[in-house]
């Protein structure tokens, strides 16, 4: 968990020092021997968008302290309050956004998150303000190579995506001008800086949340000689970690948004042989993206998205690994079924008494919404491997980074002794790959015997299919729902009444994940069997 100000935080691969509280993420066991470092050398001077030295200083101040905000009760930094006041006027809002584009560096892992955070905190811009900003960015001239750096272009794309998400609907249609659309699509090329490609793709995805925009974007992509997403999809297993993110997002867009006639869905082409455990598509918060093989996950939403795996363990010693692909805030570890996902409130794995997690970006162990600093390591980086060992004989959890173990954690077992799942939560723009034992581990434990999920679990063929959301929703609509079904999952029988408000219609599983009544927002003091 952490302060909601920082829960919008996260980003890509980097080589930042700790003064910026660098965020690093985990990747995949397959890529570990081939870590590719990403650096962008920009020596040529670039155009500076209109702003002021004072606003630039405030933006950099927020970037410097944002990783320190780990308590939900912490007040926003003074610099953020000052920027909020400046952005309250139209000219001030444009200056604040221009400053973020100018000064936030490419390889600070919290950079895109800070843009998302500050735009979300600033007053909602008017349509006229956004159109003026497009003129400031000179998007219509991008094809003629106005002197903007790759870093500025990346930041512009992050800004466009954030605005599209905040102004979804008619305003979003007006903002997606021909110039903006041409600019974003022109960035979808293999010879463009991968970060720029990635955030152009994410911006298009966020514009496509409005159905009319989705049709417009799809039509525009078809005007290209070859749909650029088909080429970018080939990067999905790339050993260059930013390109890998591009491939993941391109594939997800092709399966979920910008469908191409004749193209098979990814779940129809992936080889699931030997995969007996995966991330549970029926036990995941709403905006998390899961790969067709069920082992890789990514979040591009502003919320804190969580997931558990499909296999439960109750005794013995168990181990799994996670490959860090991005370098931002992820909380990875163990949770029971009683652990609660509250994505919009910023609560995930490690934020209640039934879960424990490690956040290698901020170097924190999380349990029951309290954190403990880990001083024995630097922030994680793309290509690192997080090991997660659960010993139910000794009642301890041991995290390791690239085989170097941290001190054992025992606090989880005050409230839970069985029923554990591998689990993780993701902030914006974060991605990692899980290894539950279907391929050899990179850094297996050497001090004790252990078991792997994949050796003991089974999955029915239908449970191995990760359906695109639109297909999954269509199938749900066709299902007949019993009158006594839970109003949240529409699956199990509604047997629980919430107290004191006395609202009914929930099953045991769903009711345990609620802190407030979804009907009246009253705090839940008690749950009782509904005998009506």
ZIZI-V297395 format. One record per pair of residues at least 12 apart in sequence whose C-alpha atoms are under 7 Angstrom apart, sorted by the first residue. I is the first residue (numbers start at 1). GAP is how many residues later the second one is. If there is no record, write none. Layout:
{{I;GAP} {I;GAP}}
This chain:
{{1;345} {1;346} {1;347} {1;349} {1;350} {1;368} {2;67} {2;68} {2;69} {2;70} {3;66} {3;67} {3;68} {3;69} {3;70} {3;71} {4;68} {4;342} {5;112} {6;60} {6;61} {6;63} {7;297} {7;339} {7;420} {8;105} {8;108} {8;109} {8;294} {8;295} {8;419} {8;420} {9;101} {9;104} {9;105} {9;320} {9;418} {9;419} {10;13} {10;99} {10;100} {10;103} {10;318} {10;319} {10;417} {10;418} {10;419} {10;420} {11;98} {11;99} {11;101} {11;102} {11;315} {11;316} {11;317} {11;418} {11;419} {12;97} {12;314} {12;315} {12;316} {13;96} {13;313} {13;314} {13;368} {13;369} {14;93} {14;94} {14;95} {14;313} {14;367} {15;92} {16;91} {16;92} {19;45} {20;43} {20;44} {21;46} {21;341} {22;86} {22;87} {22;88} {22;339} {22;357} {23;86} {23;87} {23;304} {23;305} {23;306} {23;338} {23;339} {23;356} {23;357} {24;85} {24;302} {24;303} {24;304} {24;336} {24;337} {24;355} {24;356} {24;357} {24;358} {25;299} {25;300} {25;301} {25;302} {25;303} {25;336} {25;355} {25;356} {25;357} {25;407} {26;296} {26;297} {26;298} {26;299} {26;300} {26;301} {26;356} {26;357} {26;358} {26;359} {26;360} {26;406} {27;295} {27;296} {27;297} {27;298} {27;355} {27;356} {27;357} {27;358} {27;405} {27;406} {28;294} {28;295} {28;296} {28;404} {28;405} {28;406} {29;294} {29;406} {29;412} {29;413} {31;208} {31;352} {32;351} {34;205} {35;204} {35;348} {36;203} {36;204} {42;107} {46;101} {46;102} {46;103} {47;100} {47;101} {48;54} {49;49} {49;53} {50;45} {50;48} {51;44} {51;47} {51;48} {55;41} {55;44} {56;43} {56;47} {58;21} {59;41} {61;18} {62;17} {62;18} {63;51} {67;295} {84;38} {87;35} {87;36} {88;35} {90;39} {94;39} {100;15} {101;51} {101;54} {101;55} {102;50} {105;46} {106;45} {109;218} {109;219} {110;218} {112;46} {113;315} {115;44} {116;46} {127;44} {131;44} {139;40} {139;41} {139;44} {140;39} {142;41} {150;43} {150;46} {153;43} {154;41} {154;42} {154;45} {157;42} {157;43} {157;46} {158;41} {158;45} {160;43} {161;41} {161;42} {161;45} {164;42} {164;43} {165;41} {165;42} {168;41} {168;42} {169;41} {172;35} {173;40} {184;16} {187;13} {188;40} {189;39} {194;48} {194;49} {195;47} {198;48} {218;40} {229;21} {232;14} {232;15} {232;18} {233;14} {233;15} {233;17} {233;18} {234;13} {235;12} {236;12} {241;84} {241;141} {255;213} {256;212} {256;213} {256;214} {266;26} {267;25} {267;198} {267;199} {267;200} {270;22} {270;23} {272;21} {274;164} {275;163} {275;179} {276;178} {276;181} {276;182} {276;183} {277;33} {277;34} {277;159} {277;176} {277;177} {277;180} {277;181} {277;182} {278;16} {278;17} {278;31} {278;32} {279;15} {279;16} {279;28} {279;29} {279;30} {279;31} {280;27} {280;28} {280;29} {280;30} {281;185} {283;24} {283;25} {284;22} {284;23} {284;24} {285;20} {285;21} {285;22} {285;56} {285;58} {287;12} {287;14} {287;18} {288;17} {292;174} {294;172} {295;138} {295;139} {296;136} {296;137} {296;138} {297;134} {297;135} {297;136} {298;131} {298;132} {298;133} {298;134} {299;127} {299;128} {299;129} {299;130} {299;131} {299;132} {300;128} {300;129} {301;127} {302;126} {303;40} {303;41} {303;43} {303;124} {303;125} {304;39} {304;40} {304;42} {304;43} {304;44} {304;121} {304;122} {304;123} {305;38} {305;120} {305;121} {305;122} {306;35} {306;42} {306;118} {306;119} {306;120} {307;116} {307;117} {307;118} {308;113} {308;114} {308;115} {308;116} {309;112} {309;113} {309;114} {311;110} {311;142} {311;146} {312;107} {312;108} {312;109} {313;105} {313;106} {313;107} {313;108} {314;104} {314;105} {314;106} {315;77} {315;103} {316;75} {316;76} {316;77} {317;73} {317;74} {317;75} {317;76} {317;133} {317;134} {318;71} {318;72} {318;73} {318;132} {318;133} {318;134} {319;69} {319;70} {319;71} {319;131} {319;132} {319;133} {320;67} {320;68} {320;69} {320;115} {320;116} {320;117} {320;132} {321;64} {321;65} {321;66} {321;67} {321;113} {321;114} {321;115} {321;120} {322;63} {322;64} {322;65} {322;110} {322;111} {322;112} {322;113} {323;60} {323;61} {323;62} {323;63} {323;109} {323;110} {323;111} {324;58} {324;59} {324;60} {324;61} {324;108} {324;109} {325;57} {325;58} {325;106} {325;107} {326;56} {326;104} {326;105} {326;106} {327;34} {327;53} {327;54} {327;55} {328;33} {328;102} {329;30} {329;32} {329;97} {329;98} {330;29} {330;95} {330;96} {330;97} {331;18} {331;26} {331;27} {331;28} {331;93} {331;94} {331;95} {332;17} {332;25} {332;26} {332;27} {332;91} {332;92} {332;93} {333;23} {333;24} {333;25} {333;55} {333;89} {333;90} {333;91} {334;21} {334;22} {334;23} {334;86} {334;87} {334;88} {334;89} {335;14} {335;19} {335;20} {335;21} {335;85} {335;86} {335;87} {335;88} {336;18} {336;19} {336;83} {336;84} {336;85} {338;16} {338;174} {339;13} {339;15} {339;16} {340;173} {341;172} {348;77} {349;74} {349;75} {349;76} {350;16} {350;17} {350;18} {350;19} {351;15} {351;16} {351;17} {351;18} {352;15} {352;16} {352;17} {353;14} {353;15} {353;59} {353;62} {354;58} {354;61} {354;62} {355;12} {355;57} {356;56} {360;19} {360;20} {361;18} {361;19} {362;17} {363;16} {384;17} {384;18} {385;16} {385;17} {386;13} {386;14} {386;15} {386;16} {387;12} {387;13} {387;14} {388;12} {395;15} {395;18} {396;12} {396;13} {396;14} {397;12} {397;13} {402;41} {403;40} {436;16} {436;17} {436;18} {437;15} {437;16} {437;17} {438;16} {486;19} {486;20} {486;21} {487;18} {487;19} {488;18} {488;22} {492;15} {493;14} {494;12} {494;13} {495;12} {495;13} {495;34} {495;35} {496;12} {496;31} {496;32} {496;33} {496;34} {497;30} {497;31} {497;32} {497;33} {498;26} {498;28} {498;29} {498;30} {499;25} {499;26} {499;27} {499;28} {500;24} {500;25} {501;21}}
